[in-house]
Amino acid sequence: MFDWIKAAIMGVVEGITEFLPISSTGHLIVTSDLLKFTGSNTFEIVIQLGGVLAVLCFYFRDILKQAQGITSSREVQRFWLGIIIAVIPAVSIAFLFQDQIQKYLFNSTTVAISLIVGGIVLWIIESYPRREITRETTDISLKQALIVGLAQICSLIPGVSRSASTIMGGMLAGMSRSAATGFSFYLSMPVLGGASIYSLLKDMDNLGDHGMTNIVIGLVVSFVTSLLAIGWLLKFISKNNFKGFAIYRIIAGIVILILVYTGVISNVRA
């Protein structure tokens, strides 16, 4: 299979899974193993920029309106201060332990176990009634933002899912399902954007493993599929809960464990 086709497939996987609570990193690790698409982890991180651009496009009018009122609106100032607060915990841990995380946790077994455990947690959270204090994304308090930020630390483990950890953290903090999801989308911009740019600058020499053409293909495909996934998820959660994703996670985790222990995919990244 040509590398550009593999790059496009990776872009589709990234775009579909980035904003759903099923772990894009986990799916990319397994997909790259299945496709024998080995090389620098930078490719997988850089194509996340497609998701960032998708969020910017989807919320462009809201972001533009907020930018115009940032100097005068206390609500807008509090909201973006909340974003900053939510970014700090996971970014700090990632900065300190990035090499150890990639060395010891970036493998298919970790992904499988994280998918299963995360699916169980997701099901439990959705099974018990919660008090919804905040129904609008822009009404989120700084305390709720901090709780989401602390929850996001869990997403550094491949298979946990940044979306799942932040949305579930938000719901446990008293946000409605839609408010938590919206905050997770906004939070993805500095987190994914910063990680992609940092990785790109740090690992420029290894980009040749896949070529700039393949990276551009992956990024563009990721952008298109992310845009579709964002719109679909917002419509989905207006009428449904996340239990379906919990079931998917558990089944996917079991399947990956079977693939690993039957030798279909490797448990060690090249």
SULCORJO-V462428 format. One record per residue. RES is the residue in one small letter. PHI is phi in whole degrees, 0 to 359 (* if undefined). D_LAST is the distance of its C-alpha to the last C-alpha in Angstrom with 2 decimals. Layout:
RES_PHI_D_LAST ; RES_PHI_D_LAST
//
This chain:
m_*_18.47 ; f_297_18.83 ; d_299_16.29 ; w_292_19.21 ; i_290_19.82 ; k_298_16.33 ; a_297_16.85 ; a_294_20.22 ; i_297_19.04 ; m_298_16.63 ; g_296_19.74 ; v_296_21.90 ; v_299_19.74 ; e_299_19.67 ; g_296_23.38 ; i_288_24.50 ; t_268_22.70 ; e_300_22.97 ; f_255_26.63 ; l_270_26.94 ; p_281_26.56 ; i_230_23.59 ; s_78_20.56 ; s_289_18.91 ; t_300_15.76 ; g_299_15.54 ; h_293_16.25 ; l_292_13.76 ; i_299_10.84 ; v_292_12.41 ; t_297_13.42 ; s_296_10.16 ; d_293_9.05 ; l_295_12.54 ; l_274_12.60 ; k_58_9.38 ; f_267_9.38 ; t_265_5.96 ; g_141_6.48 ; s_289_8.60 ; n_291_9.74 ; t_301_13.08 ; f_305_13.62 ; e_293_13.76 ; i_281_16.05 ; v_294_18.22 ; i_291_19.13 ; q_294_20.64 ; l_300_23.43 ; g_300_24.60 ; g_293_25.48 ; v_298_27.25 ; l_297_29.30 ; a_295_30.16 ; v_296_31.58 ; l_301_33.50 ; c_292_35.00 ; f_295_35.83 ; y_254_37.55 ; f_304_38.80 ; r_296_42.49 ; d_296_42.12 ; i_295_40.10 ; l_297_42.67 ; k_296_45.49 ; q_293_43.95 ; a_298_43.45 ; q_290_47.12 ; g_252_48.19 ; i_297_45.87 ; t_274_48.73 ; s_239_51.33 ; s_264_49.78 ; r_295_49.17 ; e_297_47.27 ; v_294_44.77 ; q_298_44.48 ; r_295_43.87 ; f_298_41.25 ; w_285_39.13 ; l_295_39.71 ; g_298_38.30 ; i_299_35.16 ; i_298_34.78 ; i_299_35.39 ; a_289_32.82 ; v_285_30.13 ; i_302_30.61 ; p_302_29.40 ; a_293_25.82 ; v_297_25.37 ; s_296_26.70 ; i_295_24.41 ; a_298_21.32 ; f_297_22.51 ; l_281_23.08 ; f_235_20.04 ; q_304_17.28 ; d_297_14.99 ; q_293_15.77 ; i_298_15.31 ; q_292_11.76 ; k_290_10.94 ; y_257_12.97 ; l_248_13.51 ; f_279_10.65 ; n_211_10.14 ; s_292_12.23 ; t_293_14.92 ; t_301_15.75 ; v_301_16.07 ; a_298_18.32 ; i_296_20.49 ; s_295_20.90 ; l_298_21.95 ; i_294_24.47 ; v_298_25.90 ; g_297_26.09 ; g_296_27.83 ; i_296_30.36 ; v_298_31.06 ; l_300_31.48 ; w_296_33.93 ; i_298_35.89 ; i_298_36.30 ; e_283_37.52 ; s_271_39.86 ; y_245_42.02 ; p_295_44.41 ; r_232_43.71 ; r_272_46.06 ; e_269_45.15 ; i_273_46.46 ; t_240_44.76 ; r_250_44.72 ; e_246_43.98 ; t_303_40.79 ; t_285_42.87 ; d_263_44.85 ; i_294_42.02 ; s_279_43.11 ; l_293_41.35 ; k_295_41.10 ; q_296_39.37 ; a_299_36.96 ; l_296_36.13 ; i_299_35.52 ; v_298_33.10 ; g_298_31.34 ; l_292_31.05 ; a_296_29.78 ; q_294_27.07 ; i_303_25.50 ; c_300_24.37 ; s_289_22.25 ; l_292_19.82 ; i_274_18.51 ; p_303_16.23 ; g_103_18.46 ; v_288_21.70 ; s_93_22.33 ; r_297_23.98 ; s_298_26.70 ; a_297_27.44 ; s_294_27.71 ; t_285_29.91 ; i_292_32.06 ; m_293_32.65 ; g_298_33.31 ; g_295_35.80 ; m_294_37.51 ; l_293_37.92 ; a_276_39.39 ; g_104_42.04 ; m_274_40.77 ; s_290_41.39 ; r_302_38.48 ; s_289_38.99 ; a_295_39.40 ; a_295_36.21 ; t_293_34.27 ; g_298_35.84 ; f_296_35.08 ; s_298_31.41 ; f_297_31.36 ; y_298_33.04 ; l_294_30.79 ; s_294_27.70 ; m_296_29.00 ; p_289_28.78 ; v_290_25.74 ; l_289_23.45 ; g_298_25.16 ; g_296_24.87 ; a_296_21.18 ; s_294_20.43 ; i_294_22.72 ; y_299_21.56 ; s_294_17.86 ; l_298_19.07 ; l_290_21.26 ; k_286_18.92 ; d_240_15.97 ; m_304_18.12 ; d_295_16.85 ; n_266_13.36 ; l_296_15.09 ; g_295_15.53 ; d_301_12.03 ; h_242_13.74 ; g_86_17.33 ; m_297_20.03 ; t_300_21.49 ; n_294_18.57 ; i_295_18.50 ; v_296_22.26 ; i_300_22.13 ; g_299_19.77 ; l_293_22.00 ; v_295_25.23 ; v_296_24.32 ; s_299_23.19 ; f_300_26.57 ; v_296_28.65 ; t_290_27.13 ; s_297_27.21 ; l_300_30.86 ; l_292_31.68 ; a_294_29.88 ; i_298_31.77 ; g_299_35.09 ; w_295_34.49 ; l_296_33.49 ; l_297_36.57 ; k_291_38.80 ; f_297_37.21 ; i_287_37.70 ; s_290_41.31 ; k_232_42.16 ; n_225_39.45 ; n_260_37.57 ; f_262_33.91 ; k_297_34.34 ; g_298_32.93 ; f_291_29.61 ; a_298_29.79 ; i_297_30.24 ; y_301_27.37 ; r_301_25.01 ; i_295_26.16 ; i_296_25.91 ; a_298_22.43 ; g_297_21.25 ; i_296_22.90 ; v_298_21.47 ; i_296_17.84 ; l_300_18.66 ; i_297_20.18 ; l_296_17.23 ; v_292_14.94 ; y_278_17.65 ; t_259_18.58 ; g_83_15.15 ; v_292_15.13 ; i_235_11.88 ; s_276_9.16 ; n_263_9.67 ; v_239_6.50 ; r_281_3.78 ; a_286_0.00
//
